[in-house]
Each structure stands twice: as structure tokens, then as C-alpha cells.
């Protein structure tokens, strides 16, 4: 079974802090994704990585950056957290080799910025 | 641009009743379509997917969905709902640029006994 893990289920940070959200997948997938989920808005793509050290902006990249130094790990960074970044963050992975677009999701990190 | 519309934000059904969740997509080519479910506090789990072939696809937990190209729809159905089906359901379409998915806003299903 594909497993995608996220470093924290719940996180509380203060405004202005630098925040790291970590995601690890164990299926050797090339693609990894970070989404934020807000009520009534569904999942919105923040960043996408299709290979180590490769990244592409999604629909809402402002205020975020990412890092992918190893294939299995994809980090989301909030350089200076703000209250409007309070949200659920979901990581996912997929493999273009099977061209199925199917993504496997982690359990999510609920981030609260106070 | 590709988009997915789930017209119902909330749906309440009685346990044992049938269920249909609506999904409409906008995409120029043949779509890759998905339904995911999210139980409270959990990540998303794939229910079923459509790539090609038979337009009626079967998924896990007794769910099925029908692709109708003429209506640009991919509605999710279940003949008899169980209390454990209470969750949020997301429809998604695969887009060609980098194997990405575009998600709908979700439908929250409540099951009453």
C-alpha cells in the first residue's frame, strides 16, 4: 500500500513564525503535491513537484515555498505565517509512469496561526 | 480552463435510502475523472475513477459513478446509504499538465437514522 505521511496532524504557530510542513511518501513516486483545504473551496493546489529539486507553482503559491531535496520528501514552508494561512494542508503523491493521475493523500495537517 | 462543479454543498439522506451526488466538469479533451471521500479528520481516499471504456464504473464501499459525456457529468451513486458513509465527497478531473487534478468544492453528506 502507498503510504503518505505528514509530520504533524495539528500545529499551532504564531504570526510571523517560519513554519515547515513535512511530507514523506514510500512508493518512489515522482510527483508530489501540496494542497490547502478550506470549507466551501475544496482543495487548492499550492505547489507541485515532478522531480527532485523541480517545482512548479500551483493556483495559490503566494506566501509559500517548497523544498524537495530527496525524492520521497516534499516540504512546504510558510516563510512568515499569517492568520489567513490557518487551514488544513494536504500532501499527495502520484506516479506519471502509469499516467493515471491518481493521487495518494496523507492524513493532513491542521495548522492554526494565532 | 478546467473546472469541476459540485452543485450541492450539503446533502442529508436517511440511512438505507439511495444517494446521488452530482458532479459536472469542464474540460476540452477526454477527461480522467475521480471521486474521493474524506472522513472527518482524515486525508482523501479514492472511491473510483474513470479513464475510458465502460461509462459505469464501480468503486469501493458499494459506490458507482456514471460518465455522461453529453452532460459533462460524473455523478456518484449508492443504492443504500450506511451511517458510516457520512463524510465529504470530492469530484476531480485530471488535467494534462503534469498529472494534476482539479477538485470540486466538495459535498458534505449527512446520514440520519
Interface residues (C-beta under 8 A of the other chain):
Chain A: X4 X9 X31 X33 X40 X41 X42 X43 X44 X45 X48 X50 X56 X58 X90 X92 X94 X96 X99 X100 X101 X102 X103 X104 X105 X106 X107 X108
Chain B: X4 X6 X9 X32 X34 X36 X41 X42 X43 X44 X45 X46 X49 X51 X90 X94 X98 X99 X100 X101 X103 X104 X105 X106
